[in-house]
Amino acid sequence: MGIVAPRAASVNRDQEQRHLAQADRHIAEVKRHIVQQRAAIERLKAANHPTETAESMLAALEGSLVAFERHRQLILKALA
Protein backbone atom coordinates (compact mmCIF):
# COMPACT_ATOMS: atom_id res chain seq x y z
CA MET A 1 0.00 0.00 0.00
CA GLY A 2 1.28 3.49 -0.76
CA ILE A 3 1.88 6.36 1.63
CA VAL A 4 -1.24 8.26 2.55
CA ALA A 5 -1.02 12.04 2.22
CA PRO A 6 -1.51 13.90 5.53
CA ARG A 7 -4.73 15.55 4.32
CA ALA A 8 -6.17 12.21 3.18
CA ALA A 9 -5.24 10.65 6.54
CA SER A 10 -6.98 13.53 8.30
CA VAL A 11 -10.11 13.09 6.18
CA ASN A 12 -10.13 9.35 6.88
CA ARG A 13 -9.67 9.97 10.61
CA ASP A 14 -12.48 12.53 10.60
CA GLN A 15 -14.73 10.05 8.82
CA GLU A 16 -13.87 7.30 11.31
CA GLN A 17 -14.61 9.71 14.17
CA ARG A 18 -18.05 10.36 12.65
CA HIS A 19 -18.58 6.61 12.28
CA LEU A 20 -17.60 6.14 15.93
CA ALA A 21 -20.10 8.77 17.04
CA GLN A 22 -22.80 7.12 14.96
CA ALA A 23 -21.95 3.69 16.40
CA ASP A 24 -22.16 5.14 19.91
CA ARG A 25 -25.61 6.56 19.11
CA HIS A 26 -26.77 3.21 17.74
CA ILE A 27 -25.49 1.39 20.82
CA ALA A 28 -27.24 3.82 23.16
CA GLU A 29 -30.47 3.54 21.17
CA VAL A 30 -30.52 -0.25 21.12
CA LYS A 31 -29.74 -0.32 24.85
CA ARG A 32 -32.81 1.88 25.45
CA HIS A 33 -34.91 -0.48 23.33
CA ILE A 34 -33.62 -3.47 25.31
CA VAL A 35 -34.64 -1.85 28.60
CA GLN A 36 -38.08 -1.06 27.18
CA GLN A 37 -38.47 -4.58 25.80
CA ARG A 38 -37.54 -6.16 29.13
CA ALA A 39 -40.12 -3.96 30.85
CA ALA A 40 -42.73 -4.98 28.26
CA ILE A 41 -41.96 -8.64 28.91
CA GLU A 42 -42.40 -8.13 32.64
CA ARG A 43 -45.77 -6.42 32.05
CA LEU A 44 -46.88 -9.28 29.81
CA LYS A 45 -45.83 -11.85 32.40
CA ALA A 46 -47.62 -9.96 35.18
CA ALA A 47 -50.80 -10.01 33.11
CA ASN A 48 -50.37 -13.73 32.28
CA HIS A 49 -49.97 -13.01 28.57
CA PRO A 50 -47.69 -14.98 26.24
CA THR A 51 -44.18 -13.57 25.97
CA GLU A 52 -42.64 -15.63 23.17
CA THR A 53 -42.83 -12.90 20.54
CA ALA A 54 -41.59 -10.23 22.94
CA GLU A 55 -38.73 -12.47 24.05
CA SER A 56 -37.83 -13.16 20.43
CA MET A 57 -37.70 -9.43 19.80
CA LEU A 58 -35.48 -9.01 22.88
CA ALA A 59 -33.10 -11.64 21.54
CA ALA A 60 -32.95 -9.81 18.20
CA LEU A 61 -32.20 -6.53 19.96
CA GLU A 62 -29.47 -8.15 22.01
CA GLY A 63 -27.97 -9.59 18.82
CA SER A 64 -28.00 -6.13 17.29
CA LEU A 65 -26.21 -4.75 20.33
CA VAL A 66 -23.45 -7.33 19.96
CA ALA A 67 -23.08 -6.43 16.27
CA PHE A 68 -22.96 -2.68 16.99
CA GLU A 69 -20.37 -3.22 19.73
CA ARG A 70 -18.20 -5.31 17.39
CA HIS A 71 -18.47 -2.64 14.72
CA ARG A 72 -17.45 -0.02 17.28
CA GLN A 73 -14.36 -2.06 18.12
CA LEU A 74 -13.40 -2.19 14.44
CA ILE A 75 -13.72 1.58 14.20
CA LEU A 76 -11.54 2.00 17.29
CA LYS A 77 -8.91 -0.25 15.72
CA ALA A 78 -8.99 1.87 12.56
CA LEU A 79 -8.46 4.99 14.66
CA ALA A 80 -5.55 3.49 16.63
C-alpha positions in Angstrom: 0.0 0.0 0.0 1.3 3.5 -0.8 1.9 6.4 1.6 -1.2 8.3 2.6 -1.0 12.0 2.2 -1.5 13.9 5.5 -4.7 15.5 4.3 -6.2 12.2 3.2 -5.2 10.6 6.5 -7.0 13.5 8.3 -10.1 13.1 6.2 -10.1 9.4 6.9 -9.7 10.0 10.6 -12.5 12.5 10.6 -14.7 10.1 8.8 -13.9 7.3 11.3 -14.6 9.7 14.2 -18.1 10.4 12.7 -18.6 6.6 12.3 -17.6 6.1 15.9 -20.1 8.8 17.0 -22.8 7.1 15.0 -21.9 3.7 16.4 -22.2 5.1 19.9 -25.6 6.6 19.1 -26.8 3.2 17.7 -25.5 1.4 20.8 -27.2 3.8 23.2 -30.5 3.5 21.2 -30.5 -0.3 21.1 -29.7 -0.3 24.9 -32.8 1.9 25.4 -34.9 -0.5 23.3 -33.6 -3.5 25.3 -34.6 -1.8 28.6 -38.1 -1.1 27.2 -38.5 -4.6 25.8 -37.5 -6.2 29.1 -40.1 -4.0 30.8 -42.7 -5.0 28.3 -42.0 -8.6 28.9 -42.4 -8.1 32.6 -45.8 -6.4 32.0 -46.9 -9.3 29.8 -45.8 -11.8 32.4 -47.6 -10.0 35.2 -50.8 -10.0 33.1 -50.4 -13.7 32.3 -50.0 -13.0 28.6 -47.7 -15.0 26.2 -44.2 -13.6 26.0 -42.6 -15.6 23.2 -42.8 -12.9 20.5 -41.6 -10.2 22.9 -38.7 -12.5 24.0 -37.8 -13.2 20.4 -37.7 -9.4 19.8 -35.5 -9.0 22.9 -33.1 -11.6 21.5 -32.9 -9.8 18.2 -32.2 -6.5 20.0 -29.5 -8.2 22.0 -28.0 -9.6 18.8 -28.0 -6.1 17.3 -26.2 -4.7 20.3 -23.5 -7.3 20.0 -23.1 -6.4 16.3 -23.0 -2.7 17.0 -20.4 -3.2 19.7 -18.2 -5.3 17.4 -18.5 -2.6 14.7 -17.5 0.0 17.3 -14.4 -2.1 18.1 -13.4 -2.2 14.4 -13.7 1.6 14.2 -11.5 2.0 17.3 -8.9 -0.3 15.7 -9.0 1.9 12.6 -8.5 5.0 14.7 -5.5 3.5 16.6 
